[in-house]
């Protein structure tokens, strides 16, 4: 039994025990999201990858949240979420196509905070990268150095303390060179503004570490987000990913007008996309259905792949390019 299956089985088993005793107190919330796009991809170096038009999944998923009150002020919680790559007709993440589980976590939630174990969204991503990860297509979220989700992870999120909160994670074998990964974040919210700082320590032979700050602010229908990340490492080669001093800088703005939300992100990500421009619009057709259209440009390759490809098919030699995409997201 592999680790992903073991984690998923542990979540189901742990939640089944109290269900057998007090089924009426066990709450399940099932959900899903079908997300598909049609895209026109035009790489800059078409000797390495021809232009193409095709269908791609945009992170469809299905899953459930569950909770069970153990005692006053303490709740057992769990979540299992599977990826659905509709374009490839497979249970897999459309980017990391070796992954067949998105989230499989179980933990305790109470007045002292939340403690989780399993495969989960990581605290550094939540605090630093998420404020500018607001787009609807497959190309959302690439302009960052960190990972989104990892398994074999223990995390702790503190309660809100007058706007101040922090989080910690230890992730086994998920750092550089199979080393353990450690994350620490702190956030402060006041009014409609949240400021965060974080560290993602991947260790490894090159002592790879990412330090980032972010800001998010809402003014009525206008949302602004920004982040800055910097690599600290023993790598001293400006052409190598993880080079000491390399930075990722993002500015995001979103404005909602009626049922439409207009989005713009400008980013400079050294050694992973370089100059990135991302523009889009979402139209909220109804409470379940959202239609979207986006334009994505990267100076050097970070996200562009072969048709319906993922991480392993990334077209590194295509020297960047541009994408026009339109699609739909149906939540159920």
C-alpha positions as CSV (number, residue, x, y, z in Angstrom):
1,X,0.0,0.0,0.0
2,X,1.5,3.4,-1.0
3,X,1.6,6.4,1.2
4,X,-1.2,8.2,-0.5
5,X,-3.5,5.3,-0.2
6,X,-2.5,4.8,3.4
7,X,-3.3,8.4,4.3
8,X,-6.7,8.2,2.5
9,X,-7.5,5.0,4.3
10,X,-6.5,6.5,7.6
11,X,-8.8,9.4,7.2
12,X,-11.8,7.2,6.3
13,X,-11.0,4.7,9.1
14,X,-10.6,7.4,11.8
15,X,-13.9,9.0,10.9
16,X,-15.7,5.7,10.7
17,X,-15.0,4.8,14.4
18,X,-17.0,7.6,16.0
19,X,-19.6,7.2,13.2
20,X,-20.4,3.7,14.5
21,X,-20.9,5.1,18.0
22,X,-22.8,8.3,17.4
23,X,-23.6,8.5,13.7
24,X,-26.0,11.4,14.3
25,X,-23.1,13.6,15.5
26,X,-20.9,13.0,12.5
27,X,-21.2,15.6,9.8
28,X,-20.3,15.1,6.2
29,X,-20.1,17.9,3.5
30,X,-19.7,16.5,0.0
31,X,-18.5,18.7,-2.8
32,X,-17.1,18.8,-6.3
33,X,-16.0,21.1,-9.0
34,X,-15.8,20.3,-12.8
35,X,-13.3,22.7,-14.5
36,X,-12.5,22.5,-18.2
37,X,-10.9,24.9,-20.6
38,X,-10.4,25.2,-24.3
39,X,-6.9,26.7,-25.0
40,X,-4.8,28.0,-27.9
41,X,-1.1,27.7,-27.0
42,X,1.6,29.5,-29.0
43,X,5.1,28.8,-27.8
44,X,7.9,31.3,-28.8
45,X,10.2,28.5,-30.0
46,X,8.0,26.5,-32.3
47,X,10.9,24.4,-33.5
48,X,10.7,22.7,-30.1
49,X,6.9,22.7,-29.6
50,X,4.3,23.5,-32.3
51,X,1.3,25.7,-31.6
52,X,-1.8,23.8,-30.7
53,X,-5.5,24.1,-29.8
54,X,-6.9,21.6,-27.3
55,X,-8.9,20.9,-24.2
56,X,-7.3,20.9,-20.7
57,X,-8.6,20.3,-17.2
58,X,-8.3,23.2,-14.8
59,X,-8.1,21.3,-11.5
60,X,-11.4,19.5,-11.3
61,X,-12.0,17.7,-8.0
62,X,-14.4,15.8,-5.8
63,X,-14.3,15.2,-2.1
64,X,-15.8,15.7,1.4
65,X,-15.2,17.4,4.7
66,X,-16.2,15.7,7.9
67,X,-16.3,16.7,11.6
68,X,-17.1,15.0,14.8
69,X,-17.4,16.7,18.2
70,X,-15.2,14.8,20.7
71,X,-16.0,17.1,23.7
72,X,-16.8,20.7,24.3
73,X,-14.3,22.9,22.4
74,X,-12.6,20.0,20.6
75,X,-13.6,18.5,17.2
76,X,-12.2,15.7,15.1
77,X,-11.9,16.9,11.5
78,X,-11.0,15.2,8.2
79,X,-11.0,15.8,4.5
80,X,-10.5,13.7,1.5
81,X,-10.3,15.3,-2.0
82,X,-9.5,13.5,-5.3
83,X,-8.4,15.2,-8.5
84,X,-10.4,14.6,-11.7
85,X,-8.4,15.2,-14.9
86,X,-11.5,15.4,-17.3
87,X,-9.5,16.1,-20.4
88,X,-7.4,13.0,-19.9
89,X,-10.2,10.9,-18.4
90,X,-8.2,10.0,-15.4
91,X,-8.1,10.4,-11.6
92,X,-5.0,12.5,-11.5
93,X,-3.8,16.1,-11.0
94,X,-3.6,17.7,-14.4
95,X,-0.1,19.2,-13.5
96,X,1.5,16.5,-11.3
97,X,0.0,13.5,-13.1
98,X,1.6,11.1,-10.7
99,X,-0.7,12.4,-7.9
100,X,-4.1,10.8,-7.5
101,X,-5.0,12.4,-4.2
102,X,-5.2,16.2,-3.7
103,X,-6.0,16.3,0.0
104,X,-6.2,13.5,2.6
105,X,-5.9,14.9,6.1
106,X,-7.2,14.3,9.6
107,X,-6.8,16.4,12.7
108,X,-8.1,18.2,15.8
109,X,-9.6,21.6,16.0
110,X,-10.2,23.6,19.1
111,X,-9.7,26.7,21.1
112,X,-5.9,26.1,21.0
113,X,-5.8,26.0,17.2
114,X,-5.8,23.3,14.5
115,X,-3.5,20.3,14.3
116,X,-3.4,18.3,11.1
117,X,-1.7,15.2,9.6
118,X,-1.7,13.9,6.0
119,X,-1.6,15.4,2.6
120,X,-2.6,19.1,2.7
121,X,-2.3,22.6,1.4
122,X,0.9,23.9,3.0
123,X,1.0,26.9,5.4
124,X,3.6,28.9,3.3
125,X,1.4,28.6,0.2
126,X,-1.7,29.7,2.1
127,X,0.0,32.7,3.6
128,X,2.3,33.9,0.9
129,X,1.3,32.6,-2.5
130,X,-2.5,32.3,-2.2
131,X,-3.1,36.1,-2.1
132,X,-2.1,36.3,-5.8
133,X,-3.3,32.9,-6.9
134,X,-6.7,34.1,-8.1
135,X,-7.2,32.9,-11.7
136,X,-9.4,30.1,-13.0
137,X,-7.4,28.3,-15.7
138,X,-4.7,25.7,-15.5
139,X,-2.1,28.5,-15.6
140,X,-3.0,29.9,-12.2
141,X,-0.4,29.8,-9.4
142,X,2.8,29.1,-11.4
143,X,4.5,32.4,-10.5
144,X,5.8,31.2,-7.2
145,X,8.7,29.1,-5.9
146,X,6.8,27.1,-3.3
147,X,4.8,23.8,-3.5
148,X,1.0,23.8,-3.1
149,X,0.3,20.5,-1.4
150,X,2.5,17.7,0.1
151,X,1.8,14.5,1.9
152,X,3.4,13.1,5.1
153,X,3.0,16.5,6.7
154,X,2.1,17.7,10.2
155,X,0.8,21.2,10.5
156,X,-0.4,23.5,13.2
157,X,-2.5,26.7,12.8
158,X,-2.9,28.9,15.8
159,X,-6.2,30.6,16.7
160,X,-6.7,34.3,15.9
161,X,-5.2,36.4,18.6
162,X,-6.5,39.9,18.0
163,X,-5.6,39.7,14.3
164,X,-2.3,37.9,14.9
165,X,-1.8,34.2,13.9
166,X,0.9,31.8,12.9
167,X,1.4,28.4,11.4
168,X,4.0,25.7,11.3
169,X,4.5,22.6,9.2
170,X,7.0,19.7,9.1
171,X,6.9,17.6,5.9
172,X,8.8,14.3,5.8
173,X,11.1,13.8,2.7
174,X,9.4,16.6,0.8
175,X,12.4,19.0,0.8
176,X,15.3,19.2,-1.5
177,X,17.2,15.9,-2.2
178,X,14.6,14.0,-0.2
179,X,15.3,16.0,3.0
180,X,12.6,17.0,5.4
181,X,10.8,20.3,4.8
182,X,9.9,22.9,7.4
183,X,7.6,25.9,7.1
184,X,6.8,28.7,9.4
185,X,4.4,31.7,8.8
186,X,3.0,34.6,10.7
187,X,0.0,36.8,9.7
188,X,-1.6,40.0,11.0
189,X,-5.0,41.1,9.9
190,X,-6.5,44.5,10.6
191,X,-9.6,45.9,8.9
192,X,-9.6,44.7,5.3
193,X,-5.8,44.2,5.2
194,X,-3.7,41.1,5.9
195,X,0.1,41.1,6.0
196,X,2.1,37.9,6.1
197,X,5.6,36.6,6.4
198,X,6.9,33.1,5.9
199,X,9.8,30.7,5.5
200,X,9.9,27.5,3.4
201,X,13.0,25.6,4.3
202,X,13.7,22.7,1.9
203,X,17.2,22.0,3.3
204,X,19.1,19.6,1.0
205,X,22.7,19.7,-0.2
206,X,22.3,23.4,-1.3
207,X,20.6,24.5,1.9
208,X,17.6,25.8,-0.1
209,X,15.3,28.1,1.7
210,X,12.6,30.5,0.5
211,X,11.5,33.6,2.5
212,X,8.4,35.5,1.5
213,X,6.1,38.4,2.4
214,X,2.6,39.1,1.1
215,X,-0.1,41.7,1.5
216,X,-3.8,41.5,0.7
217,X,-6.3,44.4,0.8
218,X,-10.0,44.8,-0.1
219,X,-11.7,48.1,-0.8
220,X,-15.3,47.4,-1.7
221,X,-15.3,45.6,-5.0
222,X,-11.5,46.1,-5.5
223,X,-9.1,43.5,-4.3
224,X,-5.3,44.0,-4.3
225,X,-2.6,41.4,-3.6
226,X,1.2,41.4,-3.7
227,X,4.0,39.0,-2.7
228,X,7.8,39.0,-2.7
229,X,9.8,35.8,-2.4
230,X,13.6,35.3,-2.2
231,X,15.8,32.3,-2.5
232,X,18.6,31.8,0.1
233,X,20.9,28.9,-0.9
234,X,24.5,27.8,-1.6
235,X,23.8,27.9,-5.4
236,X,25.8,30.7,-7.1
237,X,24.8,30.4,-10.7
238,X,22.3,32.9,-12.2
239,X,21.1,30.4,-14.7
240,X,20.1,27.7,-12.2
241,X,16.7,27.4,-10.4
242,X,17.2,28.2,-6.7
243,X,20.1,30.6,-7.2
244,X,20.9,32.5,-4.1
245,X,19.2,35.9,-4.3
246,X,16.7,35.1,-7.1
247,X,13.3,36.7,-6.4
248,X,9.6,36.3,-7.4
249,X,7.6,39.5,-7.4
250,X,3.8,39.6,-8.0
251,X,1.2,42.3,-8.2
252,X,-2.4,41.3,-8.5
253,X,-5.6,43.4,-8.9
254,X,-9.2,42.1,-9.2
255,X,-12.4,44.2,-9.6
256,X,-15.9,42.9,-9.4
257,X,-18.6,44.6,-11.4
258,X,-22.0,42.9,-11.2
259,X,-21.5,39.3,-12.2
260,X,-18.1,39.9,-13.7
261,X,-14.7,39.9,-12.0
262,X,-11.8,41.4,-14.0
263,X,-8.3,40.2,-13.1
264,X,-4.7,41.3,-13.8
265,X,-1.4,40.0,-12.5
266,X,2.1,41.2,-13.4
267,X,5.0,39.1,-12.1
268,X,8.8,38.8,-12.4
269,X,10.0,35.4,-11.4
270,X,13.7,34.8,-11.9
271,X,14.6,31.4,-13.4
272,X,10.9,30.3,-13.5
273,X,9.0,32.2,-16.1
274,X,10.8,35.6,-15.8
275,X,8.3,38.2,-16.9
276,X,4.7,36.9,-16.5
277,X,1.5,38.7,-17.6
278,X,-1.9,37.1,-16.7
279,X,-5.2,38.8,-17.5
280,X,-8.7,37.3,-17.2
281,X,-12.4,37.7,-16.5
282,X,-14.8,35.5,-14.6
283,X,-18.6,35.7,-15.2
284,X,-20.8,34.3,-12.4
285,X,-23.6,32.8,-14.5
286,X,-25.3,31.5,-11.4
287,X,-24.4,30.2,-8.0
288,X,-22.9,27.0,-9.4
289,X,-21.6,28.0,-12.8
290,X,-18.7,30.3,-13.6
291,X,-17.5,31.1,-17.2
292,X,-14.0,32.4,-17.6
293,X,-11.6,33.7,-20.3
294,X,-7.9,34.4,-19.8
295,X,-4.7,35.4,-21.5
296,X,-1.3,34.1,-20.1
297,X,2.2,35.1,-21.2
298,X,5.5,33.9,-19.9
299,X,8.9,35.1,-21.1
300,X,10.6,31.8,-20.4
301,X,8.9,28.4,-19.9
302,X,7.3,27.7,-16.5
303,X,3.8,26.4,-17.3
304,X,3.5,25.7,-21.1
305,X,3.4,22.0,-21.8
306,X,2.6,19.6,-24.6
307,X,-1.2,19.2,-25.3
308,X,-2.9,17.9,-22.1
309,X,0.5,17.4,-20.6
310,X,1.7,18.2,-17.1
311,X,4.9,18.6,-15.1
312,X,6.8,15.8,-17.0
313,X,5.7,17.3,-20.4
314,X,6.6,20.9,-19.6
315,X,8.2,22.4,-22.7
316,X,11.3,23.9,-21.1
317,X,13.0,24.4,-24.6
318,X,10.0,26.3,-25.9
319,X,11.4,29.6,-24.4
320,X,8.0,30.8,-23.1
321,X,5.0,31.8,-25.1
322,X,1.4,32.8,-24.7
323,X,-2.0,31.1,-24.1
324,X,-5.6,32.1,-24.8
325,X,-8.0,30.0,-22.8
326,X,-11.8,30.0,-22.1
327,X,-13.8,27.6,-20.1
328,X,-16.3,26.8,-17.3
329,X,-16.3,25.9,-13.6
330,X,-19.3,24.0,-12.3
331,X,-19.4,23.6,-8.5
332,X,-21.7,20.9,-6.9
